[in-house]
Amino acid sequence: MTRRGFLGSLVAVGGSRLWGVETRPPNIVFILCDDLGYGDLGCYGSRIETPNLDRLASEGVRFTNFCSADPVCSPSRAALLTGRYPTRVSVPRVLMPEDQGGLNLDETTIANVLKARGYRTFCIGKWHLGRPVQYLPTSRGFDEYFGIPYSNDMNPRVLMHNTEVIEETANLETLTQRYTEQARRFIAESKGSPFFLYMPHTFPHIPLAVSQRFRGKSKEGLYGDVVQEIDWSVGEVLHSLKQSGLDRNTLVMFSSDNGPWYQGSPGKLRGRKNTTYEGGVREPFIARWTGTIPTGRVSNALASMMDVFPTVTRLCGGTMPPKPLDGIDIWPLLHGDRQYIDRQPLLYFDNWDLQCARWMDWKLHIARHNTAAYTPAPSGGRRSYLLPKPELYNLASDPDESYDVAPGNQEVVEQIQAKIGGMIKDFPEQVRQAFAEAKARAVNPSMPAGAYPQPIKQ
């Protein structure tokens, strides 16, 4: 594609900017953490010092109701890169090194879309969407890859460049530093072309490790040190953009794949990684585009990791894939033209099993497994059971999902259940079958209630 052909059309951006023959489309930088909690950044209330991310938030918009599409890593990443539920793209669970599959090969990724528009594309960090070569980033729209293909607690812990192993056991202490060096190199080399930098960090997933420069730097132990090194890395990326004269034409986004595991903070939210409570799925999300996104804003609108795909695709003049998306274009929220956007409920799964739905400020839990993930299964096996009664939470007044308000809001319960029933018909057979089996299975009498009824105000 020629540069004239690439820049030949005019595309409106949020009603405030046009790019065409005189200016190139925006660069896209998406930085993703692994197992970072909602409450782990200074601008989200943490005692860990994160000055670069706090500055990024002050120079753009910070979301308080941004949710991943799943409470564990592989499914969440699949949803980010495709704009579709992980149960639609055959990634309902965490992928292991020995798995021979991955993200469906007929799915379109953001990198595919942007590469077709003439973008340079680079993935730096944890991939976790398939280890065989046909599933690696270089086969999914990325020109280059540098990182660990799965979680750092999985073996063998290889470090790869493109499809070649360059380190049989990756040195975790230098990993964030090396990721950052690669990012700075890529930005410096991409001055003449629009680019997409996808930077999914390995940390703060355990086992934790940090360079000597940051060891003991925070007052919050090794976990705090690791987060502060990631914050430093973000600062280096921002500095590289400014140094290259690109910060005013680059949309920078930051988030995490799911809630914290054993360490880290979900803030005041209930639950952690592996759970569909808010602490497992609600994430920090910051977006900055200097000169285009108004500064110092906080958005309380509901948004999803799946929204990144359609938003970026439209901003960059890309072609939407043939398969329908589950995310929506949230540019009006980023730019501040809208305070909220009406949408279908967000569904949350545990493997193939539907557990709950988020609709506006309401969260309806309809099912729960008889044991948490990664714990020994009961004698009859790990299964999802419908709750004796659905539990409804008003997240505007009760963000930690402490008080079940279903008894006083049966109309809302019925509305959400009807929406779930309509949506589930369009999901793959595995989802529909799991949903039917859960409905047919006898309610587990030992299933504990998720919350006490809300006390009556005197």
N, C-alpha and C positions, 0 to 999 in steps of 0.2 A: 504494500500500500504506500502511495506517495504521501509526502507531507501535505501537499495541496489537497489531496483527496481526504486525508485524515482530518484536516482542519476546515474542511469545506463548508460544514453546516454550522449554524448558530444555534446554541442551546441555552435556554434561560436557566439560570442558577438561582433558585430561591427568590426570584423576582428582583434581585439586586445586582446581578452581574451577567454579562454576556461574554461567552468566549467563542472565537471564530478564527478568521484568517490571521488576525494580528496577535492573538494570544493562544496558548495551548491549554488543553483541559487540565483540571487539577491533578496533582500527584496525590496518591493515597498512601498513608502510613497507618497500619493497624498494629498496635502493640498489645499483646495478650499475655496475661500472667496465668500461672498454673496453681490453682488452689488458693488464690488470694481472697481473703474475706471482705465482706462489705464494709467492715469497720477497720480495715488495715491501713488506710491512708489518712494523713493529717486532715485533709479537707472533708473526710467522712468521720472525723471524731477520734482518730487514733492518736496515741502518744508517740508512735513511731514518726520520726521526722521525715517528711517527703516534700521538700521545698520545690522540686522541679514539677512534680505532679500537681501540687497545690497551685503553682504558677500557671500550669497548663489549664487548670480549671478556672482560674481568675481571668484568663485570656480567652475563654470560650464558654462552654456550657457544661454543667455537671448534672447528671440525671440521678434521681433518687428512687426511681421505679423501673430500672433497667434489669431485665431478667434473661438468663441463659435459657437455652431450650432443653436443658437436661442437667441433673445434679452431678454428673460425672463427665470425664474429659473427652473421650472419643466422640460420643454423641453430640456434645456441645460444639465441638470443632466442626463436625460434619454439617451441623445446622448453620453455623456462621458462614462457611464457605459456599453453601448451596442455597440458603434462604428457605430451606425446607426442613420439616420435622425429621429428626434422625431415624425414626421408625419408617419413614418413607424411603430412605436412602440406604437401608440395610446396615445401619450402625446403631443398634439399640443398646449396645453394651460396650464396655471397655475392651479394646482390641489388645491381644497379647502378641509377643514376638513370634510365637509359633503359628499364629493364624495365617491362613493362605488367602484370605479375602481382605476386604476393606471397603472404602466408600465406593458405591456402585460405579462401574466404569462408564455408564451412560449418563451420569449426572454432570451438569455444567457447574464449574466453580467460578468464583469471582475472577480468579486468575485467567481462566479461559476467556471470559468476557473482555477483560482489559487487554489481554495479549492480542486479541483480534482487533482491538482499537489502536494498536501500535505501541502499547505500553511495554516497558521493560519490567519484568516481574522477578522477585526474589523472596524466597521463604527462608527465614533464619530462626532455628530453634526446634522445638518439639513438634513433630508432625502428627503422629498417632492416628493415621487414617489408612494404614496398610503398609506392610514392610516389603512384599514382593515388588519388583521394579516397576511393574505396570501401575502400581498404586502410589508410588512415591511422588513427591511434588513435581519433579521434572517430567512426569507423564500426565500431570493434572493442571497444566497451564503455567507453571513456573519455569523461567529460563534457568534458574540456578537454585540450589539448595545447600544449606550448611546447617547441620544440627544432629540431634539424636532422634531417631525415627519413632520413639515411643517414650514412656515415662522413665525417669532416672532410677526408679527402684526395680526396673525389669532388666533381665540379663539375657544375652550379652549387651552391655551398655556401650554400644558402638557410637562413634562420632563419624558422620558422613559428610562428604562434599559431593554433591550431585548423587550419583549412584555408587560411588566408591567409598569403602571404609578407610578412613585416614587415621583412626585411633581405635584400637580394639577395645580399650576401656577408657572412656572419656574422663578426663581430669575435671571433676566438678568444680574445684576451687577456682579454676580459670575460665569457666564456661561463660559467665555473664560478660567478662571482659572480652573474650573472643567474639561472642555474638555482636558486641558493640563495635568492635573493630571492623567486622564484616559490614555492618550497617553503614558506618561512616564511609567506608570505601565505596559501597554501592551508590550512596547519595552523591559523592564527589564525581563518580563516573557517569552519572545520569543527568547532568546539567542540560544536555541537549535533547532530552527525550522525556515525555511523561513516564512516570514509574509507579509501580505498586510494590511497597515494602510490607510484607506480612512478617511480623516478628513475635512469634509465640515463645515466650521465655520458658525455660525448664523449671524455674523456681517461682514461688516458694514451696513447690511439691517436695516432700521428703524422699530421700535423705538430703538434709540441708547442707550447703557448702557455700563458702564465700572467700573471696581473695583476701590476702593478708592486709591489703589496704583498708578493707572494711571490717575486718574481724575486731569485735569489741567496740565498734564505733557507736552503736546505738545503746540505749539504756534498757532495751527490751530483749536482751539475749541474742542468740544466733539467729532466730527468726527475724528479729528487728534488723540485724545486720544485713541479712539477705534482701529484705525489702528496701533498705536504704541503698544497696548496691543497684537494685533495679531502678530506683528513682534516679540514681546517678546516670545510669544508662539512658533513661529517657531524656535527661538533660543533655547528654552528648548527642543524641539524635536531633534534638531541637537546635542545638548549637550548629550542627552540621548543615541543617536546612538554612539557617540564617546566614552562615558563612558562605554558602553556595548561592545565596540570593533567591532561595526557593520558598521561604516560609510564608510569603503572601500568596503563594499558589499551591499550597499543600494542605489538605485536610488530614489532620492527625487525630486518631482515635485511640483510646486506651480502655481496656476492660480485663475481666478474668473469666476463665471457662466455667467455674463453679465455685461454691462456697469453700471455706477452709476445712481442712481435714482434722488432724490432731492438734495442730497449733493454729495461730491466727484467730481473728475475731469476726464473727458475723454481725458485730454491732449489737443492737438490741433485738435482732431477729431470732426467731426460734429455728433450731435445726442447724445442720452443717452439711458438708459434702455427703452424698449418697442419700439424702432425704429430700423430699419434695416440699418440705416447709420452706419458708422464705429464706432462711439462712443458708439453704443449699442451692438456691437458684437466683437470688437477687444479687446483682454484682455492681461494683463501681463502673461507671461509664462516663468518660470525659471526651469531648470533641472540641477541637480548635481549628479554625481556618481564619488566620489573621486578615482582618479587613473585610471579611464576609460574614462570619458568625459573630453576632454581638457579644461583647465581653461581659464577664461577671454574672452570667445568668445561671439559675437553678431551675430545672424542669422537674415537675412532679408527675409528668405524663407517663403512662404505661408504654414501655417499649421493649423490644425483644432482640436478642442476638440475631435472629432470622431477618430482622429489618435492615441489617447492614447491606446485604446483597442487593435488594431492589433500590435502596437509596444511592449506593455507589454506582450501580449500573446506570441509573438515570442521570446522575450528575456528570458522568463521564461519557454520555452519549452512546452507551453500549446497547446491545440487543438482548432483550429478555429471552430466557431459554424457553424451549417448547413446553417443558413441564411446568405446571402451575406452582407459584410460590406461596408459602405460608406467611412470609414476612410482608411488611408494607413499607412504602416509601415514607420515612420519617423526616425528610428534609424540612417540612414546615415546623417541626418541633425543634430541630437543630437551629434553624434560623430565627425562630421566635415568632413566626407568622401565626402559629396556632398554639393553643395551650394544651390541647389534647386532640387525639384522632380516634374516632370510633372504630372498633375492630371486633373481630370474632374472639371468643375466649382463647387464651393460651392454655394448651393442654400439656400436662406433665406426666411422663411415663417412668416406670421403673422396669427396664428391659422392654418387653412388648406390652406390659400391663399399664393401663391408664389408672392414675392415682387421684388426680385432682385437676381443677380448671380454675384459671384466674380470669375474671371478667370485670373490667374497670377496677373498682376498689374491693370487689368481692372475691373471695377464694373459697371454692367448694371442694372439700375432700370427700371422695366417694368410695375409695378403697385403700387398703394398706396391706403390706406383706406381713406375714407372721414372724418375721425376723428381719433385722437390718441386713443390708448388703455386707459381704465380707465377714459374716459371723456364721458359726456352725448352724446348719439347717436342722430344723426339728426332725423327728423320726419319720414323719410323713413327707418331708421335703419342704422347700421354701415355696410358698404359694401366696398369691394375692387374693384377699377376701374383701367383698363389699363390706362396708361398715354397717353395723346394725341400723344406724341412722346417719345420713350424710351430715357432715359438719360444715357449717358456714361461718366464715370470719370476715369482719369488716376491717380491711387492712388500713384504712384511713385513720380509724380510731384505735385499732388493735393490731399494730404491725407485727407483734410477736405471736399472733395466733393463739391467744390465751383463752378467749371466751367464745364459745359456740353460740351463735345467735340465730341458728336455723329455726328454732321454735317460733320466734317472732317474725320470721321473714320467709314463710313458706312459698310465697309467690316468687321471690328471687330464686329460691332453691329449684322450683319447677322450671323457671325460665332457663337457668343454666343447664339443668338436666336435659331439657328439650334441645338446646343448642348442641350439647355433647352428642345426643342421639343422632342429630342430623349430620354432624361433622364426621363421626366415626365411620359412617357408611362409605366414605371416600378414602379410607385408609387401607393399607395392604391387608391381605388375608390373615397374616399372623396377628395383627392388632385386633381385627374383628373377631377372630377365633378366641383370643385371650379374653376379650371383653365379654363374649358370650359365655365362656367357661366360668368367669368370675361371677356373672349374674346367676348362672345355674348352680354354682357351688353353695352349699349351705353356709350361712353366716357363721363365722368362727365365734363360739360363745365366749372364748377367753380373750377376744380382741379387746384391748383396753380402750376406753374412751380417749379421744385426743385432747379433751379439755373439759373443765367443769363448766356448767352453765354460767352465764354472766349474772353476777349478783344484782339483785333489785336495789336500785338507788332509793335511799330513805329520804 
